Amino acid sequence: MPTIMIVRTLTSAAALLFLASCAQRYPVPGIQHVILFELLEPSEAHELAFDAFHLMQTPVQTVITGPRIDVHGSGADPRYDVGITLSFMTLEHYQTFVHHQAHNAFMDRWRARSKTVLVASYGPTCDPDPVEGDDDDGSSAR
């Protein structure tokens, strides 16, 4: 019985080391930027999804886009027609993208053709700068 535990532990350790080495060679984008569009004309969903691929000329690592998938009972909000997820390797890439001419033109074009646009961005920022209001004792006004 102890031999099996040792073998399992060693196998798990080897698997973790292998995955860690893969992560170093193939980094995963950390910043995610999600945009959900409720269009004035839902029939334009495929056009918007296709248009989103032009954002690849910016510092975007990956673009995933398409019309809403209607899965009964999924609990997904039905108030959007197209979703876009953009991934960035670094916060710097994301900040460059936000000010990029292609991004601004895309958003101007599709915001005018939408009832609502929901934007959410998330991910590790790795920002070494303290948040305004942080004290030396680690407390914050957040």
N, C-alpha and C positions, 0 to 999 in steps of 0.2 A: 504494500500500500504506500509506504513512504517513497518508493522508487517512482511510482506513477505521479505523485505530487511534484517531485523534483523534475521529472521530464516535462510535465505540464508547465511548470514555472519557467524552465529554460526555453521551452517552445514559445511561450508568451513573450518572454524577454527578447528573443530573437526576432519575433514578428514586430515588436515595437521598434527595435533598432532599424529594421528594414524600412518600416513606414517613415521613420524619422529621416532616414537618408533620402527617401523619395521626396519628402516634403522640401528638403533643401535643394534638390535638383529641379523640382517642378513646383514653384511657389504657387500658392492659392491666392487669388485676389481677395483682399480683406474688406474693401469698401464697397458696399452695395447701394445702388441708387435705383429706386423703384418709382415708376410713374404710371398712374392709372388714369385713362381718359374715358369720360362719358361723352360721346360724340353727339353733335347736333343731328348728324346723319349716320346712324349705325352702319349703313351700307359701306361707309368709307373705312371700316376697320382694317381691311386687308391693305389698303393703300397706306394707311398710317404705319402699320407693322412693317411694310416693305421700306417705307421712307426712313424708318428708324435705323436701318443698316448703314445709312450714310453717316451716322454718328461714329462709325469706325475710323473716320479720318481724324478723330480727336484722340486723346490719350486713353480711350476706353480699352480695357483688356478683352471683355466679352460683351456681346449684346444678345439677350434672349427676349423675343417679342412675339406677340400673337394675339388673336382675338380671345376673349374670355371663353373658357371651356365650361359649359353648363353640365355639371355633374350633380344629379339630384341628391339632395341630402348632404352635400359637402359643407354647407354652412358658409360658402363663399358669398361675398357681397355681390348682388346682381347689378349694382349701379355703375358698372363700367363696361366698356366695350372692348378696349385694348389694354394690355399690360406690357410694360417694358421693364426689364431689369438690366442695368448696366453695372459692370464690375470694374473696379480699379485696383491696381496693385498697391498704390500708396495714397495717402491723403493729398500729397502734392499733385498727383495725377488728377484726382477728383477736382481740386481747386482750379487747376488749369482748364479742365473740361467745362466747368461752370461758366467761365469767361470766354470760351471758344466761340468763334463766329458761327460755326456749323450748329452748335448746341442752341445758341440764341435764335438763329433763323428757324430751326426746327420747332422750338417752343413757341415762337411768335406765330408761325404758320398754323400749328395745331391747336394752340390755345384759342385762337379766333374761331376754330371750327368745333369747339367743344363746349358742352354745358358746364362740366366741371373737370378739373385736373387735380389729382391728388399726388403729391410728391413726398416720398419718404427716403431718407438716407440713413444708413447705419453701418457700423463696423468699428473695429479697433482703430483709434486715431494715433496711438503711440505718441501723443503730444507731451513732450517733456516740460513744456511751459506750465507753470502753475495757473490755475483758474483764478480769475480776478476775484478777490475777496478771501482767498485762502490765507490762513495764518500759518505761522511757523509750526504751531502745534498740530497741524493737520486738519483743523476744523475749517469749515467752509460755510459761507452764507447760502449755499445752494439749496 
